């Protein structure tokens, strides 16, 4: 895969700012995501988190695994809390400290969407990372507006009847400087996007697919593989949007059938052939739409 930048100076394992001993489930995709994001951003950062798996994984003071300041805010205010800290740092003349807001899909797609929209409208200066595990996982695996169609959750036992909210299009409509998708199946791409976002001013949004082994009903060693399949089947393409207008695909997938992604997850065990065809058709339509928006601006597959 062709890199987004010439170097990734803080992406080496010996510079981890996330210590061992986190409180996540074994093999948790979100814990892997957090480690990669924090490795890329470096130690000169302040993190805002909200009630979610993110805050559980980090753990409480003085036993937090994050070796940097970690501010726990209310569920619906990750974005404005990060904006407040960012503005306070500027008043103090501290321009070299990154501010990150960490939230799950529940705190982004649903409960925190209003305040995120307000902060993005003002182009507040912070990086917002949405760890999307496609449901309310740490409270019992309930459906969220990030849950895909036909997926099982505790509150949709026969499959979700709604479509997944298009959060990247919502953020693009705010015309923020930078928005990008990322996956732990492509760690270099993820870390380089975090570093690219770090060097931009204004609101930056990273939509990061983070599998939940329990909620997705996959073995504890499968999160990276499932994340890779999400990209290779075009279920979750890797791309970036600058200024809400300019789309660029970062990886041209292998175009595998969506069934290869769906079949390894227990949450899709009851899919019918007709439903699989429907998911394939919707995925193909969305992929063609993305290619059209990118206008040929893409990087070749490795």
N, C-alpha and C positions, 0 to 999 in steps of 0.2 A: 504494500500500500504506500502510495506516495505521501510524504509528510506534508503537513500544513505549514511548517516552519523549518528553518534550517537547523535549529537546535532545540533542546528541551532541558535547559540547564539545571532545573530543580527536580527532574523526574527520576532520579536514581534512588534505588531502595535504601541506601544508607542515609538518605535525607528525609526519611519518613517523619512526619509530625503526628502520626497516629500510633500510639503505643499498643502493645499487645494486651490482651485481656478484655476485649470488648464483650458486651452482653448480648450479642446477636446469636441467632440460631446457627448451628454448624453449616458452613458453606453459603451463608447468606449473601445474596447478590448485592444488597444495599451496603453491607459492611465492606465488600470489595470496592464498591463505587466510592464510598467515603474515603477509603485509603488512597485511591488513585487521585481523587480530587484534591485532597489535602497534600499529597506528595507533590502535585503539580503547582499548587499555589504557594507552597513554602510556609515558613514559620511567621512571616510578617503579615498576619491576617487576624481578623476577628470574625467569629462565626456566630450567626443568630440561628437558633433552631426553635422548633415549636413542638407541642405534644405529637409524637409520631414514633415510628421505629427509629428514626434518626436520633432522637433524644434518648431513647432507651439504649441504643447501641453505644452511644458516647458515655453514658453513665453519669452519676451525680458527683459533684465536688465532695471530697477531694480525690475521688477515685476515677475521674474522667480519663478516657484513653486519648483524648485530644490534647496535645501538648501546646495549646494556644488558648487564648480567651474564648470562652463559649458562653453565650448569653441565651438563656431560655426565656422565650416570649410566649404570649398567648397564641392559641391555635390560629386565629384569623389575621395576625399582624406581623408575619415574618418580614414582608417587604417594607412597611413603614418603620419597623424597628431597625432594620438594616439601614434605611435611609437616615434615620435620626443619628445613629452612631457615625455614619459616614460624614454627615454635616458637622457633628461635634469634632471629629478629627480635623476637618478642614479649618474650623475656627481656631484650633490649637496649632495650626500650621503643619500638621502631619499629613503629608501627601503620599507617603510611600507604604501605607498600610491598607491592604485589601480588606473589604468587608463582604462577607458571603452570607446569603440567606439560604438555609437548608430547609426544605419542606417536602413532604410527600405529595402524592397526587390528591389526597383528600384536602390538604391544606393549600393546594394550588388550583386545581380544577374546580373545587367546590367552595369550601369554607373561606379560603383566603383570596378568592378571585377578585372581589371588589377592591380590597386594599392593594393588591398587586396591580390592578388596572390603574388605580389612582397614582401609585408611585411611578409606574411606567409612563403615564401621561405627563408627569412632571419631569421625566427623564432623570430620576434620582440616581446617584452614582453608587451602584453596588452590583455584585454578581448574584443572581438568583439561580440556585440549582434545584430543580424539581426531580426528586428521586421517585420515579414512577413504577410502582409495583402493581398498579392496576386494581387497587381495592384498599379498603380500610383493614389492613392486615393485623395490626397489633391490638385491635379491639374485637376480633372474631371473624375476620375475612368477610366483611360486608361489601356490597356493590358500591362503586363510586362512579362519577361520570367519566372516569378514565378506564373503566372496565370494558373490554371489547364485547362485541355482539356474540351471543351464544356461550360465553364463558360462565362456568359454574362459580358461584360464591355462596356464602352461608345464607344470604338473603335472595339469591336467584338460583335455587337448587335445580331448576329445569333449564337454566341458561338465561343469560341477560338478554332482554328484548330490545334494549336501546343501543345506539351506536356510540362509539367512543368520541368524546369531545375533541375537537381539533385545536388543541391548545397552541400549537405553533402558529396557526393562522390568526388566532386571537392576539397573540403577542406581536405578530407582524403588523397587524392593523394599528398598533400603537406607534409604529415607525421608530422603534427603539434602535440604537446603533448596531446591536448584535444579538442574534438568537441562533441556537444550534441544537441539533440532536446529537446524542452520544450513546455509546453502549460499552459495557465492560468486555464484550467480545472483541472490541477493537481498542485496547487500552492506550496505544500511542495516539490515536486520533482523539480520544477523550482528553488526555493530559495536554495535548497541544492546543486543543480548543479552550481549555481552562486558562492556559498561559496567554493565548491570544486575547481572551476576554479580559484578563488582568491588565493588559496594556491599553485597553480602550476605556474611555470615560463615558459615563451615563449608565443607563439600565442595560444590563446584559443578562440573557436568559439561556440556561442550558436545560434541555429536556433529556433526562438521563434514564434510560430503561434499566430497571433494577429488579430482576426476578426475585420473587418470594418463594422459596422452596416449598413451604407449607401451603400457601395459598394457591400456588400453581400446580401443586401435587407432582413435584419432580424430586429425584434423589438429591441428596445434599451436595453432590459433586457436579451437578448439571447446570448451575447458573451461567457460567461462561459459555457453555456450548449452546444453551437455549438462546442466550443473547446474540450469539453469532448467527444462529439460524433465523432469528427475527430480522436481521439485516439481509442475509443472503436470499430470503424469500420475499423481500420488499415489504414485509409487514411493518418494519421500522427502519426506513431508509436513513442514511447518514447524510445530512446536508446542513447548510448554514444560510442565514438571511441577514443581509446588512441593510440598515436603514429601512427595514420593512418592505423593501422593493426588490433587492437583488438576491436571487437564489443561486446557490452553488451546491451541486451534489458532490460530496467528498469521497464517495466510494460507489463504483458501478458494480452492483451485486451479480451473483451467479444466476439469479432468477430462478431459484429452486421452487418447486411446487410448495404452496403453503402447507400442504398436508405434512411435509417433513418437520415443520415447526409445531403444528397442532398435535401431531400424533404422539409426541414425547411428553405431553403434559396431561395429567389426570383431569384437570379442570375442563378439558375438551373431550373427555372419554365418550360422551353421549351424542357427539355430533353425527348427523345423518349425512349421506353422500350429497344430498341437495344443499345442506348447510355449508359443507366444505366448498362446493361449487360457488355458492353465494359469496363466501369469504374470498375465494380466489378472484372472482369477478370484481369485487370491490377493491381488492389489493391492486389488481392490474389497472383499474381505472385511476386510482390515486397515484400510482407510479407514473403513468403516462401524463397525468396532470402536473406532477412535480417536474418531470423532464421538460414539459412545455414551459413551465415557469422559469426553469433554469436557463432556457434558451441555448442549450449546449454548453453551459458553463459547468464543467465536471472534471473529475480526475479519473483516470483509467484504473480498473481493477489490477491488483498486483498478480 
